[in-house]
Amino acid sequence: MKHIVRQQVAEEAGITEDQAEKAVEALVGYFKMRLPEEINSEIYNSLIGEDNTD
């Protein structure tokens, strides 16, 4: 799933996939600091979790 999000961010923002990777990681970090743990776990698992094919 993370690779799909990374590609979409890169395409929509007009940036490289490496830059998009950093943006996605920054967003996950932002959520981690500001949202309850159970919500963080859901976000993390959706973006970076077991269904990641990278």
PyMOL commands that set and color helices and strands:
alter all, ss='L'
color gray80, all
select helices_A, chain A and resi 2-13+17-34+37-47
alter helices_A, ss='H'
color red, helices_A
deselect
rebuild
show_as cartoon
